[in-house]
Amino acid sequence: DVTKTQLVLPELMTSCSGPPCGYDLHVERLWDTDDITLLSDPVLIQTFEMDSMKDLEQYVERPQRASSVVDVTAASRKSGPVSSASTVSPCHGVVFWWDLLMHRGTDIILSMAPSWQRDSKEKPQWREHWMPVVFLLPEALEVKQGDQLTVGFSHDDYSIWFDITKTPVSGGDVTPIVQVERPICSCRAHITWTREKCSDLNNAEKLTGWANVLRKVPASVKTCLYLGGASYLPLLCATLHPHMTVYAANVSASVANSRLMAELIESNNLTGRVRWVDKPASTLQLSDVNNQQVDLLLAEPYFSTSILPWHDLAFMFLKSSLRELLSENCLVLPQRAAVMAAPVYFTDFWKMRAAVGTVCGFDLSEFDTYTETTPARGEDGRVSYGDAECFGVWEFESYLLARPQAIMSFDFTQHLATSTAVEQGSATFSTNSAKPCNAVLFWMD
């Protein structure tokens, strides 16, 4: 429900069990926010004897399941009890990790435990892999303090998954262990959209922003062309403007995109008013939009093939290739974009590109030649440090060294003069920080 405009999701999406994988992330970075609350103390869920071939063979013969009972205490160490015995809280998932006993008879343990589960005197080793994992349940389970939950852990050769049920109170019996099938996405949304995109489409603030902008579109606009991957945006536009016909082009030529959009259109009773054009956007002709010139060109912009933020600037090139379809006063949304930059100091993340050298007598210098970023100097004397990579930087402790600045800007209302364009931009940053700059962040606004 976006400011009194309701979009209906297909039943396949609302009942889907989701992807069969967890999300590895630095969950300790959520500790100082309101995004995580522990509902119980940790429990040991499964032990694997890795040095016994007999034990290992039983793990791969068929899917295995184990379970443990936990008490809902809601005694989160960051804020104390967060609910009374009568207050209901949603349980959204499981945070799990594993510990490796490196050698029997020793106390050498390699632990993936989040920082809140470690001894306060112990300095956790920084990692960018082998991290805690979050497994989200298909549906939130309502629990309250004093409840007992049976946490089921299942695995096959390739996957790990969890299920949670309330433990029957009478007699204290534990829910019997039953085989729970591995979750598989049946709605295509979890296959078509990345988990970041799913989160983006669940962002009520962003959806409300879209709705507020679309409400300002003049009533004289009759034909809209949407460019991008499967999205709620063309549905929202058609819902807010019943007089408008919205054409959506399958930019990525993806079958999954087409099927997902068809289901979204049907579930919102927009068949005929939102028309999915199943052909590459660059080949669209006037006949594909019912020989009506386009009054509104719409995009997030979002393309499923994009990896870095500026890859979505494909919208600008597609717009220029479609100029014959656009009316003289065609409204373009969005109208502008900017590449933003900011220098930062990463406490640990810089180690991703640092040399390892020799460790415990092992010479890893050959490995360093592949991982260490080597500066390259161009003909103009400028130093380049290699390609940019996409990361969720909120997971990594960092310090902003200067105010962000726009280093490049783009006007989507103007057509490109040619099908290829080279843009350059720069900015000068001033900082009073004593911390060194070991990275530069880039994003699109």
C-alpha positions as CSV (number, residue, x, y, z in Angstrom):
1,D,0.0,0.0,0.0
2,V,1.8,3.1,-1.3
3,T,0.1,6.3,0.0
4,K,-3.4,4.7,-0.6
5,T,-2.4,3.1,-3.8
6,Q,-2.3,-0.7,-3.4
7,L,-0.4,-3.1,-5.6
8,V,-1.4,-6.7,-5.4
9,L,1.3,-9.4,-5.5
10,P,0.6,-12.7,-7.2
11,E,-0.2,-15.6,-4.9
12,L,2.9,-17.4,-6.1
13,M,5.0,-14.6,-4.6
14,T,3.2,-14.3,-1.3
15,S,3.4,-18.1,-0.7
16,C,6.9,-18.6,-2.1
17,S,9.4,-20.3,0.2
18,G,12.1,-18.0,-1.2
19,P,15.6,-18.9,-2.3
20,P,17.4,-22.0,-1.0
21,C,20.3,-20.1,0.4
22,G,21.3,-18.0,3.3
23,Y,22.9,-14.5,3.2
24,D,26.5,-14.3,4.4
25,L,27.1,-10.9,5.9
26,H,28.7,-9.0,8.8
27,V,25.7,-9.2,11.1
28,E,27.6,-7.5,13.9
29,R,27.3,-4.3,11.9
30,L,23.5,-4.4,12.6
31,W,24.1,-4.6,16.4
32,D,24.0,-0.9,17.0
33,T,20.9,-0.5,14.9
34,D,17.2,-1.4,15.3
35,D,17.6,-4.0,12.6
36,I,18.3,-7.0,14.7
37,T,17.1,-8.4,18.1
38,L,18.1,-11.8,19.5
39,L,15.2,-13.7,20.7
40,S,17.1,-16.5,22.4
41,D,20.6,-17.6,23.5
42,P,22.6,-19.5,20.8
43,V,22.4,-23.3,20.8
44,L,24.5,-26.0,19.2
45,I,22.5,-27.3,16.3
46,Q,24.8,-29.8,14.5
47,T,28.2,-31.4,14.8
48,F,30.1,-32.7,11.9
49,E,33.0,-35.1,12.4
50,M,35.2,-34.2,9.5
51,D,38.0,-36.6,10.3
52,S,35.7,-39.7,10.1
53,M,35.0,-41.1,6.6
54,K,32.1,-43.1,8.0
55,D,30.5,-40.1,9.5
56,L,31.0,-38.1,6.3
57,E,29.4,-40.8,4.2
58,Q,26.2,-40.6,6.1
59,Y,25.9,-36.9,5.5
60,V,25.9,-37.2,1.7
61,E,23.7,-40.3,1.3
62,R,20.5,-38.4,1.8
63,P,19.3,-35.1,3.2
64,Q,19.9,-34.9,7.0
65,R,18.0,-33.0,9.7
66,A,18.6,-32.2,13.3
67,S,16.8,-30.0,15.7
68,S,17.2,-28.1,19.0
69,V,14.7,-26.5,21.4
70,V,15.3,-22.9,22.4
71,D,13.5,-20.6,24.9
72,V,12.4,-17.2,23.7
73,T,13.9,-14.9,26.3
74,A,14.1,-11.7,24.3
75,A,17.0,-10.8,26.5
76,S,19.1,-9.0,23.9
77,R,22.4,-8.0,25.4
78,K,22.3,-4.6,23.6
79,S,19.1,-3.3,25.2
80,G,17.9,-5.8,27.8
81,P,14.5,-7.5,27.7
82,V,12.5,-6.1,24.8
83,S,9.2,-7.8,25.4
84,S,7.0,-8.9,28.2
85,A,5.4,-12.3,28.4
86,S,2.3,-10.9,26.6
87,T,4.1,-8.9,23.9
88,V,4.3,-10.7,20.6
89,S,7.4,-10.3,18.4
90,P,8.0,-11.6,14.9
91,C,10.8,-14.1,14.4
92,H,12.1,-13.5,10.9
93,G,14.9,-15.9,10.6
94,V,18.0,-17.6,12.0
95,V,21.6,-16.3,12.4
96,F,24.0,-19.2,12.3
97,W,27.7,-19.7,12.1
98,W,30.2,-22.5,12.6
99,D,33.3,-23.1,14.6
100,L,36.2,-25.3,13.4
101,L,38.2,-27.3,15.9
102,M,41.5,-27.3,14.0
103,H,43.1,-30.3,15.8
104,R,41.7,-32.8,18.3
105,G,43.2,-32.4,21.8
106,T,43.9,-28.7,21.3
107,D,41.9,-25.5,21.9
108,I,42.7,-24.0,18.5
109,I,39.3,-22.9,17.2
110,L,38.6,-21.0,14.1
111,S,35.3,-19.3,14.8
112,M,32.9,-17.4,12.5
113,A,30.9,-16.2,15.5
114,P,29.7,-12.5,15.4
115,S,31.5,-10.1,17.7
116,W,28.6,-10.1,20.3
117,Q,29.2,-13.8,20.9
118,R,32.9,-13.5,21.6
119,D,34.8,-12.7,24.7
120,S,34.9,-8.9,25.1
121,K,38.7,-9.1,25.5
122,E,39.1,-11.0,22.2
123,K,39.8,-9.0,19.1
124,P,37.8,-10.6,16.3
125,Q,39.7,-11.5,13.2
126,W,38.4,-9.4,10.3
127,R,36.9,-11.4,7.4
128,E,35.4,-10.8,4.0
129,H,34.3,-14.5,3.7
130,W,33.6,-17.2,6.2
131,M,31.1,-15.0,7.9
132,P,27.9,-15.5,9.9
133,V,24.9,-16.3,7.7
134,V,21.3,-15.2,7.9
135,F,18.6,-17.6,6.8
136,L,15.2,-15.9,6.4
137,L,12.0,-17.8,7.0
138,P,9.3,-17.9,4.3
139,E,6.9,-16.3,6.8
140,A,7.6,-14.5,10.1
141,L,6.6,-16.6,13.2
142,E,4.9,-14.7,16.0
143,V,6.5,-15.5,19.4
144,K,6.4,-14.1,22.9
145,Q,8.7,-14.4,25.9
146,G,8.4,-17.8,27.5
147,D,7.6,-19.7,24.3
148,Q,9.7,-22.7,23.3
149,L,10.7,-23.1,19.7
150,T,12.0,-26.1,17.8
151,V,14.7,-25.0,15.4
152,G,15.2,-27.5,12.6
153,F,18.4,-27.7,10.7
154,S,18.5,-29.5,7.4
155,H,21.2,-30.0,4.7
156,D,21.9,-32.0,1.6
157,D,25.1,-32.1,-0.5
158,Y,24.9,-28.5,-1.5
159,S,22.5,-26.5,0.7
160,I,21.6,-25.7,4.3
161,W,18.2,-24.6,5.5
162,F,16.2,-24.0,8.6
163,D,12.6,-24.3,9.9
164,I,11.1,-23.1,13.1
165,T,8.0,-24.3,14.9
166,K,6.5,-23.7,18.3
167,T,7.2,-26.6,20.7
168,P,4.0,-28.1,22.2
169,V,3.6,-27.1,25.8
170,S,1.7,-30.1,27.1
171,G,4.1,-32.6,28.6
172,G,7.0,-30.7,27.3
173,D,7.2,-33.0,24.2
174,V,9.5,-31.8,21.4
175,T,8.1,-31.6,17.9
176,P,9.1,-34.9,16.2
177,I,11.9,-34.6,13.6
178,V,10.3,-34.7,10.1
179,Q,12.0,-34.1,6.8
180,V,11.5,-30.6,5.6
181,E,11.9,-30.1,1.9
182,R,14.6,-27.7,0.6
183,P,13.0,-24.3,-0.2
184,I,12.9,-23.6,-3.9
185,C,11.7,-20.3,-5.5
186,S,8.4,-21.0,-7.3
187,C,7.4,-17.4,-8.1
188,R,10.4,-16.4,-10.2
189,A,10.9,-13.1,-8.3
190,H,13.8,-14.5,-6.3
191,I,15.4,-15.7,-9.5
192,T,14.7,-12.5,-11.5
193,W,15.6,-10.0,-8.7
194,T,18.7,-9.9,-6.6
195,R,18.3,-9.8,-2.9
196,E,19.3,-6.2,-2.9
197,K,16.6,-5.5,-5.5
198,C,14.0,-7.4,-3.4
199,S,14.9,-5.2,-0.5
200,D,14.7,-2.1,-2.7
201,L,11.2,-2.9,-3.8
202,N,10.2,-3.4,-0.2
203,N,11.4,0.1,0.7
204,A,8.2,2.0,1.5
205,E,9.9,5.4,1.5
206,K,11.2,4.9,-2.1
207,L,7.9,3.6,-3.4
208,T,6.1,6.6,-1.8
209,G,8.6,8.9,-3.5
210,W,7.8,7.2,-6.9
211,A,4.1,7.7,-6.2
212,N,4.5,11.3,-5.3
213,V,6.4,12.1,-8.5
214,L,3.9,10.1,-10.7
215,R,1.0,12.0,-9.3
216,K,2.4,15.2,-10.8
217,V,2.3,13.8,-14.3
218,P,-0.2,15.9,-16.4
219,A,-3.5,14.3,-17.2
220,S,-2.8,15.0,-20.9
221,V,-0.2,12.2,-21.0
222,K,-1.9,9.2,-22.7
223,T,1.0,6.9,-23.7
224,C,3.9,5.9,-21.4
225,L,6.9,3.7,-22.3
226,Y,8.8,2.1,-19.4
227,L,12.4,0.9,-20.0
228,G,14.0,-1.5,-17.6
229,G,13.8,-4.8,-15.9
230,A,10.7,-6.2,-14.1
231,S,9.5,-3.6,-11.6
232,Y,6.5,-2.2,-9.8
233,L,7.0,1.2,-11.4
234,P,4.9,0.7,-14.6
235,L,2.2,-0.9,-12.5
236,L,2.2,2.1,-10.1
237,C,2.0,4.5,-13.1
238,A,-1.0,2.7,-14.6
239,T,-2.8,2.5,-11.3
240,L,-2.4,6.2,-10.6
241,H,-3.4,7.2,-14.1
242,P,-6.3,5.1,-15.3
243,H,-6.5,7.0,-18.6
244,M,-2.9,6.1,-19.5
245,T,-1.6,3.1,-21.5
246,V,1.8,1.9,-20.3
247,Y,4.1,-0.1,-22.5
248,A,7.0,-1.9,-20.8
249,A,9.9,-3.1,-22.9
250,N,11.8,-6.2,-22.0
251,V,15.2,-4.6,-22.1
252,S,17.1,-7.7,-20.8
253,A,15.3,-10.1,-23.2
254,S,14.8,-12.4,-20.2
255,V,12.1,-15.0,-20.1
256,A,11.9,-14.8,-16.3
257,N,11.4,-11.1,-16.5
258,S,8.6,-11.5,-19.0
259,R,6.8,-14.2,-17.0
260,L,7.2,-12.3,-13.7
261,M,5.8,-9.0,-15.3
262,A,2.9,-10.9,-16.8
263,E,1.9,-12.3,-13.4
264,L,2.2,-8.9,-11.8
265,I,0.1,-7.3,-14.5
266,E,-2.6,-9.9,-14.2
267,S,-2.7,-9.9,-10.4
268,N,-3.4,-6.1,-10.5
269,N,-6.1,-6.3,-13.2
270,L,-4.0,-4.2,-15.5
271,T,-4.1,-6.5,-18.6
272,G,-4.5,-4.2,-21.6
273,R,-3.4,-1.1,-19.7
274,V,0.1,-2.3,-19.0
275,R,1.4,-4.0,-22.1
276,W,4.7,-6.0,-21.9
277,V,6.6,-5.6,-25.2
278,D,8.7,-8.7,-25.5
279,K,11.4,-7.4,-27.8
280,P,14.7,-5.5,-27.3
281,A,14.0,-1.9,-26.5
282,S,16.5,-0.7,-29.1
283,T,14.4,-2.3,-31.9
284,L,11.0,-0.8,-30.8
285,Q,9.0,0.8,-33.6
286,L,6.0,3.1,-33.6
287,S,3.7,0.1,-34.3
288,D,4.8,-1.5,-31.0
289,V,3.1,1.4,-29.1
290,N,-0.1,1.3,-31.2
291,N,1.2,4.0,-33.5
292,Q,0.9,6.5,-30.7
293,Q,3.9,8.8,-29.9
294,V,5.2,8.4,-26.4
295,D,4.3,11.3,-24.0
296,L,6.1,9.8,-20.9
297,L,9.4,7.9,-21.0
298,L,9.8,6.2,-17.6
299,A,12.6,4.3,-15.8
300,E,13.9,3.7,-12.4
301,P,16.4,3.2,-14.1
302,Y,17.1,-0.5,-13.3
303,F,18.5,-3.2,-15.6
304,S,19.0,-6.7,-14.4
305,T,22.3,-6.9,-16.3
306,S,23.8,-4.0,-14.4
307,I,26.6,-4.7,-11.9
308,L,27.9,-1.2,-11.1
309,P,25.6,1.8,-10.5
310,W,26.5,3.7,-13.7
311,H,25.7,0.6,-15.9
312,D,22.1,1.8,-15.5
313,L,23.0,4.8,-17.6
314,A,22.1,2.5,-20.5
315,F,18.7,4.3,-20.1
316,M,20.3,7.4,-21.6
317,F,21.6,5.5,-24.7
318,L,18.3,3.7,-25.2
319,K,16.4,7.0,-25.0
320,S,18.5,8.5,-27.8
321,S,17.9,5.4,-30.0
322,L,14.1,5.8,-29.5
323,R,13.8,9.5,-30.3
324,E,11.5,8.8,-33.3
325,L,8.9,7.3,-30.9
326,L,8.9,10.2,-28.5
327,S,6.6,13.2,-28.9
328,E,8.1,16.7,-29.1
329,N,7.2,17.5,-25.5
330,C,7.8,14.0,-24.1
331,L,8.2,14.0,-20.3
332,V,11.3,12.0,-19.2
333,L,11.4,10.6,-15.7
334,P,14.0,10.6,-14.1
335,Q,15.5,13.7,-15.6
336,R,19.0,13.9,-14.2
337,A,21.6,11.7,-12.6
338,A,25.0,12.2,-11.0
339,V,28.0,10.1,-10.1
340,M,28.9,10.9,-6.5
341,A,32.3,10.3,-4.9
342,A,33.7,10.4,-1.4
343,P,37.2,9.5,0.1
344,V,37.1,7.1,3.0
345,Y,39.3,5.3,5.4
346,F,38.4,1.6,5.8
347,T,39.6,0.1,9.1
348,D,40.0,-3.4,7.6
349,F,38.5,-3.6,4.1
350,W,41.7,-2.4,2.5
351,K,43.1,-5.8,3.3
352,M,41.2,-7.2,0.3
353,R,43.8,-5.7,-2.0
354,A,46.9,-5.8,0.3
355,A,49.8,-8.2,-0.1
356,V,49.9,-11.2,2.2
357,G,53.6,-11.9,1.9
358,T,55.1,-14.8,3.9
359,V,52.9,-16.3,6.6
360,C,54.0,-19.1,9.0
361,G,56.8,-19.9,6.5
362,F,54.5,-20.1,3.5
363,D,55.5,-17.7,0.7
364,L,52.2,-16.3,-0.8
365,S,53.9,-13.7,-3.0
366,E,52.6,-15.4,-6.2
367,F,49.1,-15.1,-4.9
368,D,49.7,-11.4,-4.1
369,T,50.4,-10.7,-7.8
370,Y,46.7,-11.6,-8.5
371,T,45.1,-9.8,-5.6
372,E,47.1,-6.7,-4.9
373,T,46.0,-3.6,-6.8
374,T,48.9,-2.3,-8.9
375,P,48.7,1.4,-9.8
376,A,49.0,2.2,-13.5
377,R,50.0,5.5,-14.9
378,G,48.4,6.7,-18.1
379,E,49.7,8.9,-20.9
380,D,48.3,12.0,-19.2
381,G,50.3,11.2,-16.0
382,R,47.2,10.2,-14.0
383,V,47.4,7.2,-11.8
384,S,44.7,4.5,-12.1
385,Y,44.1,1.9,-9.4
386,G,42.1,-0.6,-11.4
387,D,38.5,-1.3,-11.8
388,A,35.8,-0.5,-9.3
389,E,33.9,-3.3,-7.5
390,C,30.4,-3.3,-6.1
391,F,30.1,-3.9,-2.3
392,G,27.6,-3.2,0.4
393,V,29.9,-0.8,2.2
394,W,27.6,-0.6,5.3
395,E,29.1,-4.0,6.3
396,F,32.6,-2.6,6.6
397,E,33.7,-0.1,9.3
398,S,34.8,3.1,7.6
399,Y,35.3,6.8,8.2
400,L,34.2,9.5,5.8
401,L,37.1,11.9,5.2
402,A,35.4,14.6,3.2
403,R,31.9,15.7,2.1
404,P,30.7,13.7,-1.0
405,Q,30.8,15.6,-4.3
406,A,29.3,15.0,-7.8
407,I,32.1,14.3,-10.2
408,M,29.9,13.7,-13.3
409,S,26.3,14.7,-14.1
410,F,23.9,13.6,-16.9
411,D,20.8,15.3,-18.3
412,F,18.3,12.6,-19.5
413,T,16.1,15.2,-21.2
414,Q,18.7,15.7,-23.9
415,H,19.5,13.3,-26.7
416,L,23.1,12.0,-27.2
417,A,24.7,13.3,-30.3
418,T,26.2,9.8,-31.1
419,S,25.7,6.2,-30.0
420,T,29.0,6.3,-28.2
421,A,30.0,8.9,-25.6
422,V,33.0,9.4,-23.4
423,E,32.6,11.5,-20.2
424,Q,35.3,12.6,-17.7
425,G,34.9,14.2,-14.4
426,S,36.9,15.2,-11.4
427,A,36.6,16.7,-8.0
428,T,38.9,18.2,-5.3
429,F,38.3,17.1,-1.7
430,S,39.5,18.9,1.4
431,T,39.9,17.0,4.7
432,N,41.2,17.7,8.2
433,S,41.3,14.0,9.1
434,A,44.6,12.4,10.2
435,K,43.4,9.1,8.9
436,P,44.8,8.1,5.5
437,C,42.6,7.7,2.4
438,N,42.7,4.1,1.3
439,A,39.5,4.0,-0.8
440,V,37.1,6.1,-2.8
441,L,33.3,5.4,-2.8
442,F,31.2,5.9,-5.9
443,W,27.5,5.8,-6.2
444,M,24.7,7.2,-8.4
445,D,22.1,9.8,-7.3
